[in-house]
Amino acid sequence: MKKILGIIVLGLLWCNTAVALPKCIGNDTNNWTMCESTFKYVDGSIYIGEWMQSQHHGWGTSIGINGKKNSGQFKNEKFIKQ
């Protein structure tokens, strides 16, 4: 019984590894793809999260200049769901 329990626990630990995206390199968002970073726009709005092909894409948070916060999933620069 102890062996089976040990195998189950080790199996769960092995399967529970998280895959994190690398940090985006440089300041030019045109070069950011499949990475994560924080970017502050000229108007003061901020996006923190995943980037794909120079766009907000994946999980992230945007904070507008009025303080409005959207957290969840983005697709092609658009917030789609929490």
mmCIF file of the N, C-alpha and C atoms, coordinates in Angstrom:
data_MODEL
# 
_entry.id   MODEL 
# 
loop_
_atom_site.group_PDB 
_atom_site.id 
_atom_site.type_symbol 
_atom_site.label_atom_id 
_atom_site.label_alt_id 
_atom_site.label_comp_id 
_atom_site.label_asym_id 
_atom_site.label_entity_id 
_atom_site.label_seq_id 
_atom_site.pdbx_PDB_ins_code 
_atom_site.Cartn_x 
_atom_site.Cartn_y 
_atom_site.Cartn_z 
_atom_site.occupancy 
_atom_site.B_iso_or_equiv 
_atom_site.pdbx_formal_charge 
_atom_site.auth_seq_id 
_atom_site.auth_comp_id 
_atom_site.auth_asym_id 
_atom_site.auth_atom_id 
_atom_site.pdbx_PDB_model_num 
ATOM 1   N N  . MET A 1 1  ? 0.825   -1.200 0.000   1.00 0.00 ? 1  MET A N  1 
ATOM 2   C CA . MET A 1 1  ? 0.000   0.000  0.000   1.00 0.00 ? 1  MET A CA 1 
ATOM 3   C C  . MET A 1 1  ? 0.868   1.262  0.000   1.00 0.00 ? 1  MET A C  1 
ATOM 4   N N  . LYS A 1 2  ? 1.952   1.228  0.796   1.00 0.00 ? 2  LYS A N  1 
ATOM 5   C CA . LYS A 1 2  ? 2.835   2.392  0.858   1.00 0.00 ? 2  LYS A CA 1 
ATOM 6   C C  . LYS A 1 2  ? 3.516   2.643  -0.481  1.00 0.00 ? 2  LYS A C  1 
ATOM 7   N N  . LYS A 1 3  ? 3.863   1.554  -1.203  1.00 0.00 ? 3  LYS A N  1 
ATOM 8   C CA . LYS A 1 3  ? 4.500   1.715  -2.512  1.00 0.00 ? 3  LYS A CA 1 
ATOM 9   C C  . LYS A 1 3  ? 3.551   2.374  -3.501  1.00 0.00 ? 3  LYS A C  1 
ATOM 10  N N  . ILE A 1 4  ? 2.310   1.937  -3.502  1.00 0.00 ? 4  ILE A N  1 
ATOM 11  C CA . ILE A 1 4  ? 1.320   2.505  -4.420  1.00 0.00 ? 4  ILE A CA 1 
ATOM 12  C C  . ILE A 1 4  ? 1.100   3.982  -4.114  1.00 0.00 ? 4  ILE A C  1 
ATOM 13  N N  . LEU A 1 5  ? 0.968   4.306  -2.838  1.00 0.00 ? 5  LEU A N  1 
ATOM 14  C CA . LEU A 1 5  ? 0.785   5.700  -2.431  1.00 0.00 ? 5  LEU A CA 1 
ATOM 15  C C  . LEU A 1 5  ? 1.995   6.539  -2.843  1.00 0.00 ? 5  LEU A C  1 
ATOM 16  N N  . GLY A 1 6  ? 3.202   5.989  -2.654  1.00 0.00 ? 6  GLY A N  1 
ATOM 17  C CA . GLY A 1 6  ? 4.419   6.694  -3.050  1.00 0.00 ? 6  GLY A CA 1 
ATOM 18  C C  . GLY A 1 6  ? 4.474   6.935  -4.547  1.00 0.00 ? 6  GLY A C  1 
ATOM 19  N N  . ILE A 1 7  ? 4.076   5.944  -5.334  1.00 0.00 ? 7  ILE A N  1 
ATOM 20  C CA . ILE A 1 7  ? 4.063   6.087  -6.788  1.00 0.00 ? 7  ILE A CA 1 
ATOM 21  C C  . ILE A 1 7  ? 3.059   7.150  -7.221  1.00 0.00 ? 7  ILE A C  1 
ATOM 22  N N  . ILE A 1 8  ? 1.899   7.156  -6.591  1.00 0.00 ? 8  ILE A N  1 
ATOM 23  C CA . ILE A 1 8  ? 0.876   8.157  -6.918  1.00 0.00 ? 8  ILE A CA 1 
ATOM 24  C C  . ILE A 1 8  ? 1.376   9.562  -6.602  1.00 0.00 ? 8  ILE A C  1 
ATOM 25  N N  . VAL A 1 9  ? 1.962   9.739  -5.424  1.00 0.00 ? 9  VAL A N  1 
ATOM 26  C CA . VAL A 1 9  ? 2.459   11.054 -5.017  1.00 0.00 ? 9  VAL A CA 1 
ATOM 27  C C  . VAL A 1 9  ? 3.560   11.529 -5.962  1.00 0.00 ? 9  VAL A C  1 
ATOM 28  N N  . LEU A 1 10 ? 4.517   10.662 -6.278  1.00 0.00 ? 10 LEU A N  1 
ATOM 29  C CA . LEU A 1 10 ? 5.588   11.045 -7.194  1.00 0.00 ? 10 LEU A CA 1 
ATOM 30  C C  . LEU A 1 10 ? 5.052   11.354 -8.594  1.00 0.00 ? 10 LEU A C  1 
ATOM 31  N N  . GLY A 1 11 ? 4.070   10.589 -9.037  1.00 0.00 ? 11 GLY A N  1 
ATOM 32  C CA . GLY A 1 11 ? 3.458   10.846 -10.333 1.00 0.00 ? 11 GLY A CA 1 
ATOM 33  C C  . GLY A 1 11 ? 2.780   12.199 -10.380 1.00 0.00 ? 11 GLY A C  1 
ATOM 34  N N  . LEU A 1 12 ? 2.061   12.552 -9.319  1.00 0.00 ? 12 LEU A N  1 
ATOM 35  C CA . LEU A 1 12 ? 1.399   13.858 -9.265  1.00 0.00 ? 12 LEU A CA 1 
ATOM 36  C C  . LEU A 1 12 ? 2.410   15.004 -9.236  1.00 0.00 ? 12 LEU A C  1 
ATOM 37  N N  . LEU A 1 13 ? 3.484   14.827 -8.480  1.00 0.00 ? 13 LEU A N  1 
ATOM 38  C CA . LEU A 1 13 ? 4.517   15.863 -8.437  1.00 0.00 ? 13 LEU A CA 1 
ATOM 39  C C  . LEU A 1 13 ? 5.183   16.029 -9.803  1.00 0.00 ? 13 LEU A C  1 
ATOM 40  N N  . TRP A 1 14 ? 5.438   14.951 -10.482 1.00 0.00 ? 14 TRP A N  1 
ATOM 41  C CA . TRP A 1 14 ? 6.087   14.995 -11.785 1.00 0.00 ? 14 TRP A CA 1 
ATOM 42  C C  . TRP A 1 14 ? 5.187   15.659 -12.824 1.00 0.00 ? 14 TRP A C  1 
ATOM 43  N N  . CYS A 1 15 ? 3.892   15.408 -12.755 1.00 0.00 ? 15 CYS A N  1 
ATOM 44  C CA . CYS A 1 15 ? 2.949   15.962 -13.728 1.00 0.00 ? 15 CYS A CA 1 
ATOM 45  C C  . CYS A 1 15 ? 2.565   17.401 -13.424 1.00 0.00 ? 15 CYS A C  1 
ATOM 46  N N  . ASN A 1 16 ? 2.930   17.904 -12.271 1.00 0.00 ? 16 ASN A N  1 
ATOM 47  C CA . ASN A 1 16 ? 2.500   19.221 -11.833 1.00 0.00 ? 16 ASN A CA 1 
ATOM 48  C C  . ASN A 1 16 ? 3.541   20.301 -12.110 1.00 0.00 ? 16 ASN A C  1 
ATOM 49  N N  . THR A 1 17 ? 4.381   20.112 -13.107 1.00 0.00 ? 17 THR A N  1 
ATOM 50  C CA . THR A 1 17 ? 5.380   21.126 -13.425 1.00 0.00 ? 17 THR A CA 1 
ATOM 51  C C  . THR A 1 17 ? 4.755   22.214 -14.286 1.00 0.00 ? 17 THR A C  1 
ATOM 52  N N  . ALA A 1 18 ? 5.051   23.445 -13.958 1.00 0.00 ? 18 ALA A N  1 
ATOM 53  C CA . ALA A 1 18 ? 4.502   24.588 -14.703 1.00 0.00 ? 18 ALA A CA 1 
ATOM 54  C C  . ALA A 1 18 ? 5.470   24.984 -15.811 1.00 0.00 ? 18 ALA A C  1 
ATOM 55  N N  . VAL A 1 19 ? 4.934   25.368 -16.932 1.00 0.00 ? 19 VAL A N  1 
ATOM 56  C CA . VAL A 1 19 ? 5.746   25.827 -18.044 1.00 0.00 ? 19 VAL A CA 1 
ATOM 57  C C  . VAL A 1 19 ? 5.577   27.340 -18.134 1.00 0.00 ? 19 VAL A C  1 
ATOM 58  N N  . ALA A 1 20 ? 6.655   28.051 -17.907 1.00 0.00 ? 20 ALA A N  1 
ATOM 59  C CA . ALA A 1 20 ? 6.593   29.512 -17.942 1.00 0.00 ? 20 ALA A CA 1 
ATOM 60  C C  . ALA A 1 20 ? 7.242   30.023 -19.225 1.00 0.00 ? 20 ALA A C  1 
ATOM 61  N N  . LEU A 1 21 ? 6.682   31.078 -19.747 1.00 0.00 ? 21 LEU A N  1 
ATOM 62  C CA . LEU A 1 21 ? 7.268   31.707 -20.931 1.00 0.00 ? 21 LEU A CA 1 
ATOM 63  C C  . LEU A 1 21 ? 8.502   32.495 -20.520 1.00 0.00 ? 21 LEU A C  1 
ATOM 64  N N  . PRO A 1 22 ? 9.473   32.629 -21.415 1.00 0.00 ? 22 PRO A N  1 
ATOM 65  C CA . PRO A 1 22 ? 10.646  33.449 -21.100 1.00 0.00 ? 22 PRO A CA 1 
ATOM 66  C C  . PRO A 1 22 ? 10.274  34.929 -21.075 1.00 0.00 ? 22 PRO A C  1 
ATOM 67  N N  . LYS A 1 23 ? 11.103  35.713 -20.435 1.00 0.00 ? 23 LYS A N  1 
ATOM 68  C CA . LYS A 1 23 ? 10.910  37.165 -20.421 1.00 0.00 ? 23 LYS A CA 1 
ATOM 69  C C  . LYS A 1 23 ? 11.211  37.733 -21.801 1.00 0.00 ? 23 LYS A C  1 
ATOM 70  N N  . CYS A 1 24 ? 10.454  38.741 -22.207 1.00 0.00 ? 24 CYS A N  1 
ATOM 71  C CA . CYS A 1 24 ? 10.703  39.411 -23.489 1.00 0.00 ? 24 CYS A CA 1 
ATOM 72  C C  . CYS A 1 24 ? 12.024  40.168 -23.399 1.00 0.00 ? 24 CYS A C  1 
ATOM 73  N N  . ILE A 1 25 ? 12.766  40.179 -24.482 1.00 0.00 ? 25 ILE A N  1 
ATOM 74  C CA . ILE A 1 25 ? 14.083  40.816 -24.501 1.00 0.00 ? 25 ILE A CA 1 
ATOM 75  C C  . ILE A 1 25 ? 14.013  42.114 -25.295 1.00 0.00 ? 25 ILE A C  1 
ATOM 76  N N  . GLY A 1 26 ? 14.608  43.170 -24.732 1.00 0.00 ? 26 GLY A N  1 
ATOM 77  C CA . GLY A 1 26 ? 14.660  44.459 -25.414 1.00 0.00 ? 26 GLY A CA 1 
ATOM 78  C C  . GLY A 1 26 ? 13.421  45.296 -25.160 1.00 0.00 ? 26 GLY A C  1 
ATOM 79  N N  . ASN A 1 27 ? 13.399  46.488 -25.709 1.00 0.00 ? 27 ASN A N  1 
ATOM 80  C CA . ASN A 1 27 ? 12.286  47.420 -25.525 1.00 0.00 ? 27 ASN A CA 1 
ATOM 81  C C  . ASN A 1 27 ? 11.375  47.521 -26.737 1.00 0.00 ? 27 ASN A C  1 
ATOM 82  N N  . ASP A 1 28 ? 11.748  46.904 -27.835 1.00 0.00 ? 28 ASP A N  1 
ATOM 83  C CA . ASP A 1 28 ? 10.971  46.978 -29.068 1.00 0.00 ? 28 ASP A CA 1 
ATOM 84  C C  . ASP A 1 28 ? 9.944   45.848 -29.097 1.00 0.00 ? 28 ASP A C  1 
ATOM 85  N N  . THR A 1 29 ? 8.660   46.194 -28.893 1.00 0.00 ? 29 THR A N  1 
ATOM 86  C CA . THR A 1 29 ? 7.608   45.173 -28.858 1.00 0.00 ? 29 THR A CA 1 
ATOM 87  C C  . THR A 1 29 ? 7.427   44.478 -30.202 1.00 0.00 ? 29 THR A C  1 
ATOM 88  N N  . ASN A 1 30 ? 7.932   45.058 -31.281 1.00 0.00 ? 30 ASN A N  1 
ATOM 89  C CA . ASN A 1 30 ? 7.842   44.416 -32.599 1.00 0.00 ? 30 ASN A CA 1 
ATOM 90  C C  . ASN A 1 30 ? 8.619   43.104 -32.645 1.00 0.00 ? 30 ASN A C  1 
ATOM 91  N N  . ASN A 1 31 ? 9.566   42.937 -31.725 1.00 0.00 ? 31 ASN A N  1 
ATOM 92  C CA . ASN A 1 31 ? 10.376  41.718 -31.677 1.00 0.00 ? 31 ASN A CA 1 
ATOM 93  C C  . ASN A 1 31 ? 9.886   40.724 -30.631 1.00 0.00 ? 31 ASN A C  1 
ATOM 94  N N  . TRP A 1 32 ? 8.818   41.048 -29.911 1.00 0.00 ? 32 TRP A N  1 
ATOM 95  C CA . TRP A 1 32 ? 8.352   40.181 -28.836 1.00 0.00 ? 32 TRP A CA 1 
ATOM 96  C C  . TRP A 1 32 ? 7.388   39.127 -29.367 1.00 0.00 ? 32 TRP A C  1 
ATOM 97  N N  . THR A 1 33 ? 7.735   37.869 -29.196 1.00 0.00 ? 33 THR A N  1 
ATOM 98  C CA . THR A 1 33 ? 6.838   36.780 -29.563 1.00 0.00 ? 33 THR A CA 1 
ATOM 99  C C  . THR A 1 33 ? 7.064   35.607 -28.622 1.00 0.00 ? 33 THR A C  1 
ATOM 100 N N  . MET A 1 34 ? 5.992   35.045 -28.151 1.00 0.00 ? 34 MET A N  1 
ATOM 101 C CA . MET A 1 34 ? 6.020   33.919 -27.215 1.00 0.00 ? 34 MET A CA 1 
ATOM 102 C C  . MET A 1 34 ? 6.881   34.230 -25.987 1.00 0.00 ? 34 MET A C  1 
ATOM 103 N N  . CYS A 1 35 ? 6.543   35.340 -25.328 1.00 0.00 ? 35 CYS A N  1 
ATOM 104 C CA . CYS A 1 35 ? 7.275   35.746 -24.133 1.00 0.00 ? 35 CYS A CA 1 
ATOM 105 C C  . CYS A 1 35 ? 6.327   36.525 -23.222 1.00 0.00 ? 35 CYS A C  1 
ATOM 106 N N  . GLU A 1 36 ? 6.814   36.912 -22.037 1.00 0.00 ? 36 GLU A N  1 
ATOM 107 C CA . GLU A 1 36 ? 6.000   37.714 -21.129 1.00 0.00 ? 36 GLU A CA 1 
ATOM 108 C C  . GLU A 1 36 ? 6.788   38.908 -20.634 1.00 0.00 ? 36 GLU A C  1 
ATOM 109 N N  . SER A 1 37 ? 6.058   40.030 -20.439 1.00 0.00 ? 37 SER A N  1 
ATOM 110 C CA . SER A 1 37 ? 6.714   41.253 -20.012 1.00 0.00 ? 37 SER A CA 1 
ATOM 111 C C  . SER A 1 37 ? 5.693   42.289 -19.568 1.00 0.00 ? 37 SER A C  1 
ATOM 112 N N  . THR A 1 38 ? 6.206   43.372 -19.022 1.00 0.00 ? 38 THR A N  1 
ATOM 113 C CA . THR A 1 38 ? 5.398   44.533 -18.658 1.00 0.00 ? 38 THR A CA 1 
ATOM 114 C C  . THR A 1 38 ? 5.763   45.657 -19.620 1.00 0.00 ? 38 THR A C  1 
ATOM 115 N N  . PHE A 1 39 ? 4.734   46.340 -20.119 1.00 0.00 ? 39 PHE A N  1 
ATOM 116 C CA . PHE A 1 39 ? 4.990   47.443 -21.042 1.00 0.00 ? 39 PHE A CA 1 
ATOM 117 C C  . PHE A 1 39 ? 4.112   48.623 -20.673 1.00 0.00 ? 39 PHE A C  1 
ATOM 118 N N  . LYS A 1 40 ? 4.740   49.800 -20.562 1.00 0.00 ? 40 LYS A N  1 
ATOM 119 C CA . LYS A 1 40 ? 4.008   51.024 -20.268 1.00 0.00 ? 40 LYS A CA 1 
ATOM 120 C C  . LYS A 1 40 ? 3.947   51.862 -21.538 1.00 0.00 ? 40 LYS A C  1 
ATOM 121 N N  . TYR A 1 41 ? 2.732   52.185 -21.962 1.00 0.00 ? 41 TYR A N  1 
ATOM 122 C CA . TYR A 1 41 ? 2.518   52.962 -23.176 1.00 0.00 ? 41 TYR A CA 1 
ATOM 123 C C  . TYR A 1 41 ? 2.691   54.454 -22.904 1.00 0.00 ? 41 TYR A C  1 
ATOM 124 N N  . VAL A 1 42 ? 2.852   55.242 -23.953 1.00 0.00 ? 42 VAL A N  1 
ATOM 125 C CA . VAL A 1 42 ? 3.063   56.686 -23.859 1.00 0.00 ? 42 VAL A CA 1 
ATOM 126 C C  . VAL A 1 42 ? 1.910   57.357 -23.125 1.00 0.00 ? 42 VAL A C  1 
ATOM 127 N N  . ASP A 1 43 ? 0.672   56.876 -23.324 1.00 0.00 ? 43 ASP A N  1 
ATOM 128 C CA . ASP A 1 43 ? -0.488  57.491 -22.669 1.00 0.00 ? 43 ASP A CA 1 
ATOM 129 C C  . ASP A 1 43 ? -0.595  57.134 -21.182 1.00 0.00 ? 43 ASP A C  1 
ATOM 130 N N  . GLY A 1 44 ? 0.285   56.262 -20.675 1.00 0.00 ? 44 GLY A N  1 
ATOM 131 C CA . GLY A 1 44 ? 0.283   55.882 -19.270 1.00 0.00 ? 44 GLY A CA 1 
ATOM 132 C C  . GLY A 1 44 ? -0.374  54.551 -18.975 1.00 0.00 ? 44 GLY A C  1 
ATOM 133 N N  . SER A 1 45 ? -1.045  53.950 -19.949 1.00 0.00 ? 45 SER A N  1 
ATOM 134 C CA . SER A 1 45 ? -1.649  52.634 -19.729 1.00 0.00 ? 45 SER A CA 1 
ATOM 135 C C  . SER A 1 45 ? -0.549  51.569 -19.680 1.00 0.00 ? 45 SER A C  1 
ATOM 136 N N  . ILE A 1 46 ? -0.854  50.462 -19.001 1.00 0.00 ? 46 ILE A N  1 
ATOM 137 C CA . ILE A 1 46 ? 0.130   49.411 -18.767 1.00 0.00 ? 46 ILE A CA 1 
ATOM 138 C C  . ILE A 1 46 ? -0.456  48.060 -19.150 1.00 0.00 ? 46 ILE A C  1 
ATOM 139 N N  . TYR A 1 47 ? 0.364   47.206 -19.735 1.00 0.00 ? 47 TYR A N  1 
ATOM 140 C CA . TYR A 1 47 ? -0.020  45.811 -19.975 1.00 0.00 ? 47 TYR A CA 1 
ATOM 141 C C  . TYR A 1 47 ? 1.052   44.923 -19.357 1.00 0.00 ? 47 TYR A C  1 
ATOM 142 N N  . ILE A 1 48 ? 0.612   43.955 -18.564 1.00 0.00 ? 48 ILE A N  1 
ATOM 143 C CA . ILE A 1 48 ? 1.490   42.993 -17.915 1.00 0.00 ? 48 ILE A CA 1 
ATOM 144 C C  . ILE A 1 48 ? 1.015   41.615 -18.346 1.00 0.00 ? 48 ILE A C  1 
ATOM 145 N N  . GLY A 1 49 ? 1.849   40.874 -19.054 1.00 0.00 ? 49 GLY A N  1 
ATOM 146 C CA . GLY A 1 49 ? 1.412   39.549 -19.446 1.00 0.00 ? 49 GLY A CA 1 
ATOM 147 C C  . GLY A 1 49 ? 2.132   38.972 -20.637 1.00 0.00 ? 49 GLY A C  1 
ATOM 148 N N  . GLU A 1 50 ? 1.426   38.067 -21.318 1.00 0.00 ? 50 GLU A N  1 
ATOM 149 C CA . GLU A 1 50 ? 1.999   37.305 -22.419 1.00 0.00 ? 50 GLU A CA 1 
ATOM 150 C C  . GLU A 1 50 ? 1.876   38.051 -23.751 1.00 0.00 ? 50 GLU A C  1 
ATOM 151 N N  . TRP A 1 51 ? 2.881   37.869 -24.590 1.00 0.00 ? 51 TRP A N  1 
ATOM 152 C CA . TRP A 1 51 ? 2.941   38.498 -25.906 1.00 0.00 ? 51 TRP A CA 1 
ATOM 153 C C  . TRP A 1 51 ? 3.135   37.422 -26.967 1.00 0.00 ? 51 TRP A C  1 
ATOM 154 N N  . MET A 1 52 ? 2.497   37.614 -28.113 1.00 0.00 ? 52 MET A N  1 
ATOM 155 C CA . MET A 1 52 ? 2.717   36.744 -29.257 1.00 0.00 ? 52 MET A CA 1 
ATOM 156 C C  . MET A 1 52 ? 2.663   37.599 -30.511 1.00 0.00 ? 52 MET A C  1 
ATOM 157 N N  . GLN A 1 53 ? 3.686   37.535 -31.301 1.00 0.00 ? 53 GLN A N  1 
ATOM 158 C CA . GLN A 1 53 ? 3.796   38.305 -32.538 1.00 0.00 ? 53 GLN A CA 1 
ATOM 159 C C  . GLN A 1 53 ? 3.486   39.781 -32.313 1.00 0.00 ? 53 GLN A C  1 
ATOM 160 N N  . SER A 1 54 ? 4.137   40.365 -31.335 1.00 0.00 ? 54 SER A N  1 
ATOM 161 C CA . SER A 1 54 ? 4.059   41.798 -31.014 1.00 0.00 ? 54 SER A CA 1 
ATOM 162 C C  . SER A 1 54 ? 2.709   42.260 -30.482 1.00 0.00 ? 54 SER A C  1 
ATOM 163 N N  . GLN A 1 55 ? 1.854   41.339 -30.047 1.00 0.00 ? 55 GLN A N  1 
ATOM 164 C CA . GLN A 1 55 ? 0.533   41.708 -29.545 1.00 0.00 ? 55 GLN A CA 1 
ATOM 165 C C  . GLN A 1 55 ? 0.260   41.064 -28.183 1.00 0.00 ? 55 GLN A C  1 
ATOM 166 N N  . HIS A 1 56 ? -0.625  41.713 -27.410 1.00 0.00 ? 56 HIS A N  1 
ATOM 167 C CA . HIS A 1 56 ? -1.106  41.098 -26.169 1.00 0.00 ? 56 HIS A CA 1 
ATOM 168 C C  . HIS A 1 56 ? -1.831  39.836 -26.587 1.00 0.00 ? 56 HIS A C  1 
ATOM 169 N N  . HIS A 1 57 ? -1.381  38.712 -26.124 1.00 0.00 ? 57 HIS A N  1 
ATOM 170 C CA . HIS A 1 57 ? -2.015  37.461 -26.523 1.00 0.00 ? 57 HIS A CA 1 
ATOM 171 C C  . HIS A 1 57 ? -1.708  36.423 -25.456 1.00 0.00 ? 57 HIS A C  1 
ATOM 172 N N  . GLY A 1 58 ? -2.738  35.927 -24.811 1.00 0.00 ? 58 GLY A N  1 
ATOM 173 C CA . GLY A 1 58 ? -2.577  34.979 -23.717 1.00 0.00 ? 58 GLY A CA 1 
ATOM 174 C C  . GLY A 1 58 ? -3.085  35.609 -22.433 1.00 0.00 ? 58 GLY A C  1 
ATOM 175 N N  . TRP A 1 59 ? -2.544  35.176 -21.313 1.00 0.00 ? 59 TRP A N  1 
ATOM 176 C CA . TRP A 1 59 ? -2.994  35.680 -20.007 1.00 0.00 ? 59 TRP A CA 1 
ATOM 177 C C  . TRP A 1 59 ? -2.261  36.958 -19.653 1.00 0.00 ? 59 TRP A C  1 
ATOM 178 N N  . GLY A 1 60 ? -3.024  37.939 -19.153 1.00 0.00 ? 60 GLY A N  1 
ATOM 179 C CA . GLY A 1 60 ? -2.401  39.199 -18.784 1.00 0.00 ? 60 GLY A CA 1 
ATOM 180 C C  . GLY A 1 60 ? -3.361  40.139 -18.076 1.00 0.00 ? 60 GLY A C  1 
ATOM 181 N N  . THR A 1 61 ? -2.841  41.315 -17.772 1.00 0.00 ? 61 THR A N  1 
ATOM 182 C CA . THR A 1 61 ? -3.609  42.363 -17.104 1.00 0.00 ? 61 THR A CA 1 
ATOM 183 C C  . THR A 1 61 ? -3.317  43.688 -17.788 1.00 0.00 ? 61 THR A C  1 
ATOM 184 N N  . SER A 1 62 ? -4.371  44.423 -18.112 1.00 0.00 ? 62 SER A N  1 
ATOM 185 C CA . SER A 1 62 ? -4.183  45.772 -18.640 1.00 0.00 ? 62 SER A CA 1 
ATOM 186 C C  . SER A 1 62 ? -4.768  46.755 -17.642 1.00 0.00 ? 62 SER A C  1 
ATOM 187 N N  . ILE A 1 63 ? -4.080  47.859 -17.477 1.00 0.00 ? 63 ILE A N  1 
ATOM 188 C CA . ILE A 1 63 ? -4.530  48.918 -16.574 1.00 0.00 ? 63 ILE A CA 1 
ATOM 189 C C  . ILE A 1 63 ? -4.582  50.200 -17.394 1.00 0.00 ? 63 ILE A C  1 
ATOM 190 N N  . GLY A 1 64 ? -5.785  50.724 -17.569 1.00 0.00 ? 64 GLY A N  1 
ATOM 191 C CA . GLY A 1 64 ? -5.978  51.937 -18.360 1.00 0.00 ? 64 GLY A CA 1 
ATOM 192 C C  . GLY A 1 64 ? -5.571  53.183 -17.602 1.00 0.00 ? 64 GLY A C  1 
ATOM 193 N N  . ILE A 1 65 ? -5.520  54.294 -18.289 1.00 0.00 ? 65 ILE A N  1 
ATOM 194 C CA . ILE A 1 65 ? -5.124  55.555 -17.651 1.00 0.00 ? 65 ILE A CA 1 
ATOM 195 C C  . ILE A 1 65 ? -6.158  56.011 -16.624 1.00 0.00 ? 65 ILE A C  1 
ATOM 196 N N  . ASN A 1 66 ? -7.387  55.533 -16.760 1.00 0.00 ? 66 ASN A N  1 
ATOM 197 C CA . ASN A 1 66 ? -8.433  55.860 -15.788 1.00 0.00 ? 66 ASN A CA 1 
ATOM 198 C C  . ASN A 1 66 ? -8.448  54.888 -14.606 1.00 0.00 ? 66 ASN A C  1 
ATOM 199 N N  . GLY A 1 67 ? -7.520  53.917 -14.607 1.00 0.00 ? 67 GLY A N  1 
ATOM 200 C CA . GLY A 1 67 ? -7.431  52.944 -13.519 1.00 0.00 ? 67 GLY A CA 1 
ATOM 201 C C  . GLY A 1 67 ? -8.238  51.680 -13.756 1.00 0.00 ? 67 GLY A C  1 
ATOM 202 N N  . LYS A 1 68 ? -8.983  51.614 -14.850 1.00 0.00 ? 68 LYS A N  1 
ATOM 203 C CA . LYS A 1 68 ? -9.762  50.414 -15.153 1.00 0.00 ? 68 LYS A CA 1 
ATOM 204 C C  . LYS A 1 68 ? -8.809  49.253 -15.414 1.00 0.00 ? 68 LYS A C  1 
ATOM 205 N N  . LYS A 1 69 ? -9.107  48.120 -14.754 1.00 0.00 ? 69 LYS A N  1 
ATOM 206 C CA . LYS A 1 69 ? -8.232  46.963 -14.819 1.00 0.00 ? 69 LYS A CA 1 
ATOM 207 C C  . LYS A 1 69 ? -8.955  45.782 -15.445 1.00 0.00 ? 69 LYS A C  1 
ATOM 208 N N  . ASN A 1 70 ? -8.358  45.168 -16.448 1.00 0.00 ? 70 ASN A N  1 
ATOM 209 C CA . ASN A 1 70 ? -8.872  43.945 -17.061 1.00 0.00 ? 70 ASN A CA 1 
ATOM 210 C C  . ASN A 1 70 ? -7.837  42.853 -16.880 1.00 0.00 ? 70 ASN A C  1 
ATOM 211 N N  . SER A 1 71 ? -8.222  41.790 -16.199 1.00 0.00 ? 71 SER A N  1 
ATOM 212 C CA . SER A 1 71 ? -7.330  40.649 -15.999 1.00 0.00 ? 71 SER A CA 1 
ATOM 213 C C  . SER A 1 71 ? -7.979  39.415 -16.584 1.00 0.00 ? 71 SER A C  1 
ATOM 214 N N  . GLY A 1 72 ? -7.210  38.682 -17.359 1.00 0.00 ? 72 GLY A N  1 
ATOM 215 C CA . GLY A 1 72 ? -7.732  37.469 -17.957 1.00 0.00 ? 72 GLY A CA 1 
ATOM 216 C C  . GLY A 1 72 ? -7.022  37.151 -19.247 1.00 0.00 ? 72 GLY A C  1 
ATOM 217 N N  . GLN A 1 73 ? -7.786  36.706 -20.218 1.00 0.00 ? 73 GLN A N  1 
ATOM 218 C CA . GLN A 1 73 ? -7.197  36.270 -21.477 1.00 0.00 ? 73 GLN A CA 1 
ATOM 219 C C  . GLN A 1 73 ? -7.368  37.327 -22.564 1.00 0.00 ? 73 GLN A C  1 
ATOM 220 N N  . PHE A 1 74 ? -6.290  37.548 -23.302 1.00 0.00 ? 74 PHE A N  1 
ATOM 221 C CA . PHE A 1 74 ? -6.270  38.482 -24.413 1.00 0.00 ? 74 PHE A CA 1 
ATOM 222 C C  . PHE A 1 74 ? -6.013  37.715 -25.702 1.00 0.00 ? 74 PHE A C  1 
ATOM 223 N N  . LYS A 1 75 ? -6.583  38.206 -26.790 1.00 0.00 ? 75 LYS A N  1 
ATOM 224 C CA . LYS A 1 75 ? -6.335  37.610 -28.096 1.00 0.00 ? 75 LYS A CA 1 
ATOM 225 C C  . LYS A 1 75 ? -6.216  38.743 -29.101 1.00 0.00 ? 75 LYS A C  1 
ATOM 226 N N  . ASN A 1 76 ? -5.091  38.812 -29.779 1.00 0.00 ? 76 ASN A N  1 
ATOM 227 C CA . ASN A 1 76 ? -4.853  39.850 -30.784 1.00 0.00 ? 76 ASN A CA 1 
ATOM 228 C C  . ASN A 1 76 ? -5.161  41.254 -30.253 1.00 0.00 ? 76 ASN A C  1 
ATOM 229 N N  . GLU A 1 77 ? -4.577  41.568 -29.084 1.00 0.00 ? 77 GLU A N  1 
ATOM 230 C CA . GLU A 1 77 ? -4.699  42.894 -28.456 1.00 0.00 ? 77 GLU A CA 1 
ATOM 231 C C  . GLU A 1 77 ? -6.047  43.146 -27.791 1.00 0.00 ? 77 GLU A C  1 
ATOM 232 N N  . LYS A 1 78 ? -7.003  42.234 -27.867 1.00 0.00 ? 78 LYS A N  1 
ATOM 233 C CA . LYS A 1 78 ? -8.332  42.462 -27.303 1.00 0.00 ? 78 LYS A CA 1 
ATOM 234 C C  . LYS A 1 78 ? -8.564  41.577 -26.093 1.00 0.00 ? 78 LYS A C  1 
ATOM 235 N N  . PHE A 1 79 ? -9.156  42.164 -25.050 1.00 0.00 ? 79 PHE A N  1 
ATOM 236 C CA . PHE A 1 79 ? -9.518  41.416 -23.852 1.00 0.00 ? 79 PHE A CA 1 
ATOM 237 C C  . PHE A 1 79 ? -10.746 40.561 -24.186 1.00 0.00 ? 79 PHE A C  1 
ATOM 238 N N  . ILE A 1 80 ? -10.653 39.233 -23.963 1.00 0.00 ? 80 ILE A N  1 
ATOM 239 C CA . ILE A 1 80 ? -11.774 38.380 -24.328 1.00 0.00 ? 80 ILE A CA 1 
ATOM 240 C C  . ILE A 1 80 ? -12.480 37.732 -23.149 1.00 0.00 ? 80 ILE A C  1 
ATOM 241 N N  . LYS A 1 81 ? -11.786 37.422 -22.061 1.00 0.00 ? 81 LYS A N  1 
ATOM 242 C CA . LYS A 1 81 ? -12.490 36.845 -20.907 1.00 0.00 ? 81 LYS A CA 1 
ATOM 243 C C  . LYS A 1 81 ? -11.630 36.859 -19.655 1.00 0.00 ? 81 LYS A C  1 
ATOM 244 N N  . GLN A 1 82 ? -12.330 36.829 -18.499 1.00 0.00 ? 82 GLN A N  1 
ATOM 245 C CA . GLN A 1 82 ? -11.661 36.774 -17.210 1.00 0.00 ? 82 GLN A CA 1 
ATOM 246 C C  . GLN A 1 82 ? -11.312 35.359 -16.876 1.00 0.00 ? 82 GLN A C  1 
# 
